[in-house]
Amino acid sequence: MENGFTLGVPQILAFFFSFVIGVIFGGMALLLSRGMMANRQIRIAQRKAAKIVAEANLEAKDALHETRKEVGRVKSISDTEHRERRAELQRQENRLTQKEATLEHKLEDAEQRERNLASKKKEVESIRANLEEVKEKQLKQLELISDMSSDEAKQALFEKIEIEMQAETARRLREWETKIKEEADEKAQDILAQVIQRSASEIVSETTASVVPLPSDEMKGRLIGREGRNIRALEQATGVDLIIDDTPEAVTLSSFDPVRREVARVSLNKLILDGRIHPARIEEVVAKAKEEVDATIYSAGEQAAHQVGVHGLNPELIKLLGRLKYRTSYGQNVLAHSLETAYLAGMIASELKVNTGLAKKAGLLHDIGKAVDREVEGTHAAIGADLIKQWDKSKEVAQGAAEHHFETSDTSIWGFIVSAADAISSARPGARRESLENYLKRLRALEDIADGFKGIEKSYAIQAGREVRILVKPEEIDDLAAMRLARDIVKKIEESLAYPGQIKVTVLRETRAIDYAK
């Protein structure tokens, strides 16, 4: 080409060969530099390895030195322990040797003592044989002297000793009984004295008459009524004797039955306040008064139980207890007596360290049989015990009621407690009047005689026992039979009772016709 750069083949080859040589020398130089770098790294690694090996050798030497020191210390400790154990074993061996020697010595001593004992035993047997021989000789001599065999002598000796022992036993028993009785009496007197000192009761003797005040003497005429019909109606409805005498502004109600007297008193007060007094009104007021008295009886029973601290009584027992408010015994109010007995029984029980609650309940209910003794056969103690068993289920309380008059075969502690409390309450001065009790018994006997005949509706002993007023059933008793009934009752009273003066028997037969206007 013109005016251009043209390379020929030789130049190209030369350029190629120079290029190849350059590449070869560059590669060799690169390899040489890499080899030098590798050798340097190898030398560095060798130096590090030599350093690590040197450090490892040094640590190994230290560890070996420490190990040797530890081995030496352990060996020293082991040697010390070994020497100590050997010394201990030596000491134990020495002690065993000493004990063995001691045991051998003791064994020799024991064998020597055994030989000595055997020798002494032979001597004792020899002495015993000699004693038996002497004893036999003495017994034979004694038998010859006393003309008795040894068995007979033993029997005689035993009999003599037995008699002496029996006499001595009897003497000591009497001494003990006397001493125990004296101590028991002294203790009982002390307990009763303390109980009596702690009791402060009022005089509770009662009479069989009640006085009802009147607003004026004019009321007496109204109470009597025309031809005495009002007073007859009142006496017939209540069974109470109404005494209207010269006592100013007062009427006396007389009856041995306190319940009837209370019904009459309440009825009379109501009639006086109301002002309407006639037979029909009297019957109505008396019926209401009976209901009020029944409520009062139940309230009195509740109050008595609460006052003593006896809770949970059966309502039937409460009702019977309230009836004792209108019952007297030798002039003593039975409910007040029962309260007093309950307090005393509780104090006695506290002194004897027994259940005071049971003692109080037994004392409160001990005379409960007197509420129904006119309706049930038997003593009031037995009746009361049956009532308590029926309504209270308390064995101890029933025992106290049944045993307080010692009517049973045996007596428990509850019977003794109630009996003592009952005696303290009834025997104190002014508590009772025996003449009043006899009088009341006679009045009850009059009514019982009348009630024993057939056809009797009601009977009342009035006029202080000088009259028995009897109401008969008109459908069963006619006028002629009423006359015969009065005569038969008079004969029965004359045969059965002893009484001063005379007793009037009045038999009332009344037929009523009642109808209602509607």
Disulfide bonds with the S-S distance in Angstrom:
none
